[in-house]
């Protein structure tokens, strides 16, 4: 039986208080807004801590960071990347190999704030159903933008990419760009649940591939404590990644969420009153910490 949207996270609020039930959400928003602020304080106030944008930046005039997807498109157009760009992409690749590629989606991407707002309002208005589309669509779009780069000799996607358009627009003015951001919001609100991030965005698809073997993972390490409230499913942007780790213990399935679709957003931790979920690594032994269970024994 579906629970009312008004009760989602209510048990967690009672058990952990407001801050405890929103800890990871608040950290994510701090991270996302902090990244935006680093890019904006230079043009706005002349404090050039970071120069550049999400495609390429130089921090304190020393540390280069390069978006691997943009660099790949640039190489496909026939351009030879400069040394700093190569150093920057190696740093980014190593970072996401550790923490997970789609951490970018949940902790850095400014469009995530827009789609999260649409998702929250969709739950508030109790809008159900909507369009259907294979999640693999985003990978086909990713392949398309790479083909376009190779065949046109230009990075066509960056003309439309809302991920880079939003912070650039906040600094220099959005103009018609607001129409694209509004379209994404309305699409997620009325047409398809998590439509943009979960089904269409090629940037998320790329970072998912990038973090396929990443070390940091979420785990349903206390899956035996689950009371089937389904709050984690209600708030998870990639619900399919939870099902087997949470309910597959009886079949010998590890409680560690190994799917590269997981963005490590931590919302499942926030809304769970039983603290079923926790952060760990892909090498962590699948254990239950319930009393009476040997913590050294596999679930």
Secondary structure, DSSP 8 states (H G I E B T S, - for coil): ----GGGTTHHHHHHHHHHHTSHHHHHHHHHHHHHHHHHHHHHHHS--SEEE-SSEEEETTTEEEE-HHHHHHHHHTT----HHHHHHHHHHHHHHHHH-TTHHHHHT-THHHHHHHHHHHHHHTT--------TTHHHHHHHHHHHHHHHHSS-GGGGT-HHHHHHHHHHH--TTHHHHHHHHHHIIIII-TTHIIIII-HHHHHHHHHTTT-SEEEE-TTGGG-----HHHHH-TTGGGTHHHHH-GGGT--SB---TT-----HHHHH-TT---EEEETTS-----STTS-TTS--
